[in-house]
Amino acid sequence: MTHTTDMERMRDTSQQMYGSIMSAVSLAMLILAIGLTGLVLMMVVRSTIVRERRRFGILKALGYTSGQLMRQIAAALMPATAAGAVLGALAAGMAARPVTDALFATVGVMRSQFDHPALLPIAAALALTAVQGALALGFATPIRTISPCQLITE
């Protein structure tokens, strides 16, 4: 009894399997990054609001809107976020091939032809920066409860 093996089909199947595994791992890492970033961001924004409460009250008395103050907080955090995203994209671009080769080596594949799109880390960095901006605006909503009159009576 002879068994024939279609090597081309086997290779395609294994590439699809590894591709879906890598996609799932990447998606999990992205969700984890957004979750951790969100938690840290919430603590930073809320502590900024507590620390700068009087200043925000004075600015509101001068005519600034809550939306302007919320955008000011989000914009103050943007340079650090953008720098971190760029550094992360560079690190991901340099480490993608060695990490993939190491992962494939654990299952016995010594030479992988797995493509690493250069735009993927850049897109992830842009997405994380955009999400950070949206989260910062969302976490800054307690600014709306600050009232100049309330600060005078305190």
C-alpha positions, 0 to 999 in steps of 0.5 A: 500500500502506497500513500501519496502526499501532495506537498504543495497542498500541505505547504499551503495548509500549513501556511494558512494554519500558521497565518491564522495563529499569528493573526490571532496572537496579533489580535490578542496582543492588540486588545491587551495593548489597548486595554492596558493603555486605557487603564493607565490613561484613565488614571493619568487623566483622572488624576490630572483633573483632580490636580488641576480642578481649580485651574479648570474652574478658573478657565471655565469662568474665563469662558472656556468650554468643557469641550475645549478643556477636554481637548486640551488634556487629550492634546497634552498626552498626544506627543508621548503617545505618538512617540511611544507608538513610533518606537513600538512600530520600529521595534515591531518591524525589527523584531517581527522576523526573528520572533516569527522564525523562533516561533516556527522553529519550536514546531520544527520549521527551520525556514519560513517564508512568512510575509511581514507587511511593513504597513501593519506596525504603522497601522497599529501605531496609528490605531493606538494613537487614535484610540488613545485620543478618543479614550482621553476625551472620554475619560476627561468627561468629569470636567463637565461637572466642574463649576466656577460657582462651586469652586467659590463656595468651597 
